[in-house]
Every structure is written in structure tokens, then in C-alpha cells.
Amino acid sequence: MQVLVINSSSTATMTEEIAEAARLAASPRMAITAVNPQDAPPAIQGAADGDAALPARRLRAV
């Protein structure tokens, strides 16, 4: 089974941490891929940041 995790912020280090946590929680048969947009805010801290993060036009796989 494959799981795609989408971090809506552009912070790659956070995406990597999310991916690692998902891998630790997943069964051995699960393949975890985590991505984040490159052109979104570095953090989603309110409605304006959320609006700026959508749509995620470009995703970067980690």
C-alpha cells in the first residue's frame, strides 16, 4: 500500500519529519511518500497562509 502525505507548507525539513513519523507508525508493507509545495508559505499560521498555500501547483517529493 502506498500513502501520500501532503504538507501544505513549503518547509522541507518539516515535511521530512512528518514523513519519518509516518514511516515509524506505518506497517512494513506501507510505502510513505511525503511532499510539499515549493511556492507556499513556510508555515500555515492562519487563514491568509492557508489561502496562499492553495492550490498546491508544484509538489516536491521527500
C-alpha positions as CSV (number, residue, x, y, z in Angstrom):
1,M,0.0,0.0,0.0
2,Q,1.2,3.5,-0.8
3,V,0.4,6.6,1.3
4,L,0.9,10.1,0.1
5,V,1.3,12.7,2.9
6,I,0.9,16.3,1.8
7,N,2.4,19.1,4.0
8,S,0.7,22.3,2.8
9,S,3.7,24.5,4.0
10,S,6.9,24.8,2.0
11,T,9.2,23.8,4.8
12,A,11.1,20.7,3.5
13,T,12.6,19.9,6.9
14,M,9.1,19.7,8.5
15,T,8.0,17.5,5.6
16,E,10.9,15.2,6.2
17,E,10.0,15.0,9.9
18,I,6.4,14.2,9.0
19,A,7.5,11.5,6.6
20,E,9.7,9.9,9.2
21,A,6.9,9.9,11.8
22,A,4.6,8.4,9.3
23,R,7.1,5.7,8.4
24,L,7.6,4.8,12.1
25,A,3.8,4.4,12.5
26,A,3.2,2.6,9.2
27,S,3.2,-1.1,8.8
28,P,6.2,-2.6,6.9
29,R,4.0,-3.0,3.8
30,M,3.3,0.7,3.5
31,A,5.3,3.0,1.3
32,I,5.2,6.5,2.6
33,T,5.8,9.5,0.3
34,A,5.7,13.0,1.6
35,V,5.5,16.1,-0.5
36,N,5.3,19.8,0.0
37,P,4.7,22.8,-2.4
38,Q,7.7,24.9,-3.1
39,D,5.8,28.2,-3.6
40,A,3.7,28.1,-0.3
41,P,4.3,29.9,3.0
42,P,6.9,28.3,5.2
43,A,4.2,27.8,7.9
44,I,0.5,27.8,7.9
45,Q,-0.4,30.1,10.9
46,G,-3.8,31.5,9.8
47,A,-6.4,31.8,7.1
48,A,-4.2,34.0,4.9
49,D,-1.4,31.5,5.0
50,G,-3.8,28.7,4.2
51,D,-5.2,30.6,1.2
52,A,-1.6,31.3,0.0
53,A,-0.8,27.6,0.2
54,L,-3.7,26.6,-2.2
55,P,-3.7,25.3,-4.8
56,A,-0.5,23.3,-4.4
57,R,0.7,23.6,-8.0
58,R,4.2,22.1,-7.6
59,L,5.0,19.3,-5.1
60,R,8.4,18.1,-4.1
61,A,8.8,14.5,-3.1
62,V,10.8,13.7,0.0
